[in-house]
Amino acid sequence: MRSHSIHEGYVEQVTRAGGLPLVIPCTDADGDLCASYLSLLDGLLLTGGEDMDPAHCRGTVRQPGYTYHPRRDAFETRLAGSALEAGMPTLGICRGAQVLYTVTGNPLIGHIPDVTGGHVAHRISLTETSRHSVTLAEGSKVARAYAEADGGIRHEAGGARTLKVTSYHHQGLGEQTPGGIRWRVTARADDSLAEAIEREGDAWAVGVLWHPELPADDGPADGSGERTDPLIAAFVAAAGAS
């Protein structure tokens, strides 16, 4: 049976940060309908999920054994494009970051191990998440969010700031193409691949390939408990100020 669903961690984290989450069902990509949804929001959070259909993104090919949802792809790219055009605070998580990247004309890496040889495990398997470190760019929105909240940043030799994250993706962000909205890479994994992007300019638009709605330690797997993720809290604050 088909259904609309969302991981509890997103709702818990937005609520804990002081936001009022409104879950938008995936519908046909009608421009008027997207505009109606966005008129109800102060900020847009694009969640994780399955791979994007190659028909909706560059740099990938269909892989056997994967489930694609072109209807969701069409709807979310339309929604994300409208939010970016309007300058609405936007946070993309995992697949959501890939949506932001591709809707602005950039390609994905179809399967990270093909490029890096598995130097960093961005996921263990189709059903198992991974934990790894990312190095944060100084002065970035992501770095400021975790530093201001004392959110788990570690100071390494040479002044680098690293963060332990929970990861579950096998697609990555390819080389940025010229033109359109520009993204600054603000976090990289130890294999040098981009793990976070931020829109250049004043608009608050961030994409991360890790899962801030999930714990990066041994906390509850559903994102519940006392933990409030600093990046999601920063997004909620930006939405409240918009």
C-alpha positions in Angstrom: 0.0 0.0 0.0 1.4 3.4 -1.0 1.6 6.0 1.8 3.0 9.5 2.7 5.4 9.3 5.6 8.3 11.1 7.3 10.8 10.0 9.8 9.9 11.1 13.3 13.3 12.7 13.9 12.6 15.6 11.6 9.4 16.5 13.4 11.0 16.0 16.8 13.9 18.2 16.0 12.0 21.0 14.4 9.5 21.0 17.3 12.3 21.0 19.9 14.0 23.9 18.2 10.7 25.9 18.6 9.3 25.5 15.1 5.9 24.3 14.1 6.4 21.5 11.5 4.0 21.3 8.6 4.4 18.0 6.7 3.7 18.5 2.9 2.4 15.5 1.1 4.0 14.6 -2.3 1.6 15.6 -5.0 1.8 16.3 -8.7 4.2 19.0 -9.6 1.8 21.8 -10.2 3.2 25.3 -10.0 0.1 26.8 -8.4 0.0 24.1 -5.8 3.7 24.6 -4.9 3.1 28.3 -4.5 0.1 27.6 -2.2 2.2 25.4 0.0 5.1 27.8 0.2 2.7 30.6 1.1 2.0 28.7 4.4 5.7 28.4 5.3 8.5 30.5 6.8 11.1 27.9 5.8 11.4 24.7 3.8 13.2 21.5 5.0 13.8 18.9 2.4 14.1 15.5 3.9 16.2 12.4 3.1 14.9 9.5 1.1 15.5 7.3 -1.9 17.9 8.1 -4.8 16.7 10.7 -7.3 15.6 9.3 -10.7 18.4 10.0 -13.2 15.7 11.6 -15.4 15.7 14.5 -12.8 19.4 14.9 -12.2 22.7 14.8 -14.1 25.6 12.4 -13.4 23.7 9.3 -12.5 22.3 6.2 -14.2 19.6 3.8 -13.1 21.0 1.0 -10.8 19.4 -2.4 -10.4 17.7 -3.0 -7.1 17.0 0.6 -6.4 13.5 2.1 -6.1 12.9 5.5 -7.8 10.1 7.9 -7.2 10.0 10.3 -10.2 6.8 11.9 -8.9 8.5 12.9 -5.7 11.5 14.1 -7.7 9.3 16.4 -9.9 7.4 17.8 -7.0 10.4 18.5 -4.7 12.5 20.0 -7.5 9.6 22.4 -8.3 9.2 23.2 -4.6 12.9 23.7 -4.0 13.4 25.9 -7.0 10.5 28.1 -6.0 11.8 28.4 -2.4 15.3 29.3 -3.6 13.9 31.9 -6.1 11.9 33.5 -3.3 14.9 33.5 -0.9 13.1 31.4 1.6 15.3 29.8 4.4 15.9 26.3 3.1 17.6 23.2 4.6 18.2 20.1 2.5 19.2 16.9 4.3 20.8 14.0 2.4 18.5 13.6 -0.6 17.3 17.1 0.2 20.8 18.5 -0.4 20.9 16.6 -3.7 17.6 18.1 -4.7 19.0 21.6 -4.0 22.2 20.9 -5.9 20.5 19.4 -9.0 17.7 21.9 -9.2 20.5 24.6 -9.7 22.0 22.7 -12.6 24.7 20.6 -10.9 25.5 16.9 -11.3 25.6 14.1 -8.7 28.1 11.4 -8.3 26.2 8.2 -9.1 28.0 5.9 -6.6 30.7 7.3 -4.3 32.7 4.1 -3.9 33.3 4.1 -7.6 35.1 7.4 -7.2 36.8 7.1 -3.8 37.3 3.3 -3.5 35.4 3.3 -0.3 38.0 5.3 1.6 35.1 6.7 3.8 32.0 4.6 4.5 29.2 7.1 3.8 26.9 4.2 4.5 27.4 0.6 5.5 24.7 -1.0 3.5 21.2 -0.4 2.1 19.9 -0.7 5.7 22.8 0.5 7.8 23.9 4.0 8.5 27.6 5.0 9.0 29.4 7.4 11.3 32.3 9.4 10.0 33.9 12.8 10.5 33.5 16.0 8.4 35.8 19.0 8.4 33.9 22.3 8.6 34.8 25.5 6.7 35.6 28.4 9.1 32.9 31.0 9.2 30.3 28.9 7.5 26.7 28.7 8.7 27.2 25.0 9.6 30.3 25.7 11.6 28.8 28.6 13.5 25.7 26.7 14.3 27.6 23.8 16.0 30.2 26.1 17.6 27.7 28.5 19.1 25.7 25.5 20.6 28.9 23.6 21.6 27.4 20.9 19.4 30.2 18.4 19.2 32.8 20.2 17.2 36.4 18.9 17.8 39.5 21.0 17.3 42.1 19.1 15.4 45.8 19.8 15.0 46.3 22.7 12.6 43.1 24.4 13.7 40.7 22.3 11.7 37.2 21.8 13.2 35.6 18.4 12.7 32.2 17.0 13.5 31.1 13.4 13.9 28.0 12.8 11.8 25.5 10.0 11.0 25.5 9.2 7.3 23.4 7.2 4.9 24.0 7.9 1.3 25.9 6.5 -1.7 25.4 9.4 -4.1 27.5 12.5 -3.8 27.8 16.1 -5.1 29.7 16.4 -8.4 31.7 19.3 -9.7 29.7 22.5 -9.7 28.8 23.8 -13.1 29.1 27.5 -14.1 26.1 29.8 -14.0 23.0 30.0 -11.8 22.9 29.9 -8.0 26.4 29.3 -6.6 27.1 27.0 -3.7 30.1 27.2 -1.3 31.3 23.8 -0.1 31.4 24.2 3.7 32.2 20.6 4.9 34.2 17.8 3.5 34.7 14.2 4.5 38.1 12.7 4.8 37.9 11.5 1.2 37.6 15.2 0.2 34.0 14.9 -1.1 31.6 17.7 -0.3 29.3 17.0 2.7 27.7 20.4 3.1 26.9 23.3 0.7 25.7 26.8 1.4 24.2 29.3 -1.0 26.5 32.2 -1.7 25.0 35.6 -0.7 22.6 36.6 2.1 19.9 34.0 1.7 19.9 31.1 4.2 20.1 28.0 2.1 22.1 25.0 3.4 22.4 21.4 2.3 24.1 18.6 4.2 24.5 15.0 3.1 24.5 13.7 6.7 21.5 13.3 8.9 21.3 15.9 11.7 17.8 14.5 12.7 19.6 11.3 13.8 22.1 11.0 16.7 25.8 10.8 15.9 26.3 8.9 19.1 24.4 6.1 21.0 21.3 8.2 21.6 17.8 7.1 20.6 17.7 6.1 16.9 14.4 7.9 16.3 15.9 11.3 17.1 13.9 11.6 20.4 15.4 12.4 23.8 16.8 15.7 24.9 19.2 16.4 22.0 18.4 19.4 19.8 20.5 19.5 16.7 22.2 22.9 16.3 21.9 23.1 12.5 18.2 22.4 12.5 17.8 24.9 15.4 19.7 27.5 13.2 17.3 26.8 10.3 14.3 27.2 12.5 15.8 30.5 13.8 16.4 31.7 10.3 12.8 30.8 9.3 11.5 32.6 12.3 13.4 35.7 11.4 12.4 35.7 7.7 
